[in-house]
Amino acid sequence: MPAAPTSPLDKLHDVIIVEQVSAWPPAPIWYLVALLAISSLISLFIYLKKQHQYKSAKREAITLANSVLQKNKPLTISDLNQLQHILKRLAKHYYGDKTAAFTGKRWSRFIADNCNTACEENSFKLLYQAKLADDETRNLKLILSNAIKKMNIKKSKINSYKLQEVPHV
């Protein structure tokens, strides 16, 4: 008769090394995670591209205004009228034809409300004078350039502005 093992360790069997479990193919949930990540990146890219295109008119208006302002000669009424024209085109693009047709008090109110620029009601009447004083030219230049740069083009602001009834003055 064989001798009984005296140690409990002698009763254990040899350790069998298990083969490494492969990570491929991944579990089906990882396919879903990859699909969600890729679709999120594509959606983000499309959103950012649309935002870039939406803001391109304002960027172009700012570039045009800067080209008018960076001339080495003093500003003339013609230059100020060009700035006014750029501002009107920008308003027409984002707010519609009716807004670009505003004049006088309505145009001044639009500039004050939607461009975050303080302007008096008679500020734009200066454009129709033959000659302007230096301080009037400087003030009007500031109003027009700030209005172009600060025009609120958020879709929520534009939609709420279009929904409200514009009072006739």
C-alpha positions in Angstrom: 0.0 0.0 0.0 1.3 3.4 -0.9 2.0 5.8 1.9 -0.7 8.4 2.5 0.4 11.9 1.7 1.3 13.6 4.8 1.0 17.1 3.5 -2.3 18.6 2.2 -0.2 20.2 -0.6 0.6 16.8 -1.9 -3.1 16.3 -2.6 -3.2 19.2 -5.1 -3.0 18.6 -8.8 -0.6 20.3 -11.0 -1.5 23.8 -12.1 -2.8 24.0 -15.6 -2.1 27.2 -17.4 -5.2 28.4 -19.4 -4.7 29.9 -22.8 -4.8 33.6 -23.2 -8.4 34.8 -24.0 -8.4 36.7 -27.3 -9.8 40.3 -27.4 -10.8 39.8 -31.0 -13.5 39.9 -32.1 -14.7 42.5 -29.7 -18.0 42.1 -27.9 -21.1 43.5 -29.8 -21.4 46.4 -27.4 -18.1 47.8 -28.6 -19.4 47.9 -32.2 -22.3 50.0 -30.9 -19.9 52.3 -28.9 -17.7 52.8 -32.0 -20.8 53.6 -34.2 -22.0 56.1 -31.7 -18.6 57.8 -31.4 -18.2 58.0 -35.2 -21.7 59.4 -35.7 -21.2 61.9 -32.9 -18.0 63.1 -34.6 -19.7 63.4 -38.0 -22.6 65.3 -36.5 -20.2 67.7 -34.7 -18.3 68.3 -37.9 -21.5 69.0 -39.9 -22.8 71.4 -37.1 -19.5 73.3 -37.0 -19.4 73.5 -40.8 -22.9 74.9 -40.9 -22.1 77.5 -38.2 -19.0 78.5 -40.1 -21.1 79.0 -43.3 -23.8 80.9 -41.4 -21.3 83.3 -39.9 -19.5 83.9 -43.2 -21.6 86.9 -44.2 -20.7 88.7 -41.0 -17.0 87.9 -41.4 -17.1 89.2 -44.9 -18.8 92.4 -43.8 -16.2 93.0 -41.1 -13.5 92.4 -43.7 -15.1 94.9 -46.1 -15.6 97.5 -43.3 -11.9 97.1 -42.2 -10.8 97.7 -45.8 -12.8 100.9 -46.0 -11.4 102.0 -42.6 -7.8 101.2 -43.2 -7.3 103.6 -46.1 -4.5 106.1 -45.3 -6.7 109.1 -46.1 -9.3 110.7 -43.8 -12.8 109.3 -43.9 -15.2 111.0 -46.3 -19.0 110.9 -46.4 -18.6 108.4 -49.3 -16.6 106.1 -47.0 -19.3 106.4 -44.3 -22.0 105.6 -46.9 -20.0 102.5 -47.9 -20.1 101.4 -44.2 -23.8 102.1 -44.0 -24.3 100.1 -47.2 -22.3 97.2 -45.7 -24.4 97.4 -42.5 -27.7 97.4 -44.6 -26.5 94.3 -46.6 -25.7 92.5 -43.4 -29.1 93.4 -41.9 -30.8 92.2 -45.1 -28.9 89.0 -45.0 -29.8 88.0 -41.5 -33.0 90.0 -40.7 -34.6 90.2 -44.1 -35.6 92.8 -46.7 -38.0 94.8 -44.5 -35.3 95.5 -41.9 -32.8 96.7 -44.5 -35.4 99.2 -45.8 -35.6 100.9 -42.4 -34.6 104.6 -42.2 -34.5 107.3 -39.6 -35.8 106.4 -36.1 -36.6 102.8 -37.0 -33.1 102.2 -38.4 -31.5 103.8 -35.3 -33.7 101.7 -33.0 -32.8 98.5 -34.9 -29.1 99.4 -34.5 -29.5 100.1 -30.8 -31.5 96.9 -30.1 -29.8 94.3 -32.4 -26.2 95.6 -32.7 -25.5 96.5 -29.0 -24.4 99.9 -30.2 -25.7 103.2 -28.8 -26.8 105.6 -31.4 -29.0 108.6 -31.5 -32.1 108.9 -33.7 -30.6 111.5 -35.9 -27.2 110.0 -36.2 -27.8 108.7 -39.7 -29.1 112.0 -41.0 -25.5 113.2 -41.0 -24.8 110.9 -44.0 -26.9 113.3 -46.2 -25.0 116.4 -45.3 -22.4 117.9 -47.7 -19.7 118.2 -45.1 -19.2 116.8 -41.6 -17.1 118.0 -38.7 -14.3 115.7 -37.6 -16.0 114.7 -34.4 -19.3 113.9 -36.3 -17.3 111.8 -38.7 -15.5 110.0 -35.9 -18.7 109.3 -34.0 -20.5 108.0 -37.1 -17.6 105.8 -38.0 -17.6 104.3 -34.5 -21.4 103.7 -34.7 -21.2 102.0 -38.1 -18.1 99.9 -37.4 -19.4 98.8 -34.0 -22.8 98.0 -35.4 -21.2 95.8 -38.1 -18.9 94.0 -35.6 -21.5 93.6 -32.9 -24.6 92.7 -34.9 -26.4 89.9 -33.1 -26.8 87.0 -35.5 -28.0 84.4 -33.1 -30.9 82.6 -34.7 -33.0 82.9 -31.5 -32.6 86.7 -31.5 -33.4 86.9 -35.3 -36.5 84.7 -34.9 -37.8 86.6 -31.9 -37.2 89.9 -33.8 -39.1 88.7 -36.8 -42.0 87.4 -34.7 -42.5 90.6 -32.9 -44.5 93.3 -34.7 -42.3 96.2 -35.6 -44.2 99.4 -34.8 -44.5 102.0 -37.5 -42.9 105.4 -36.6 
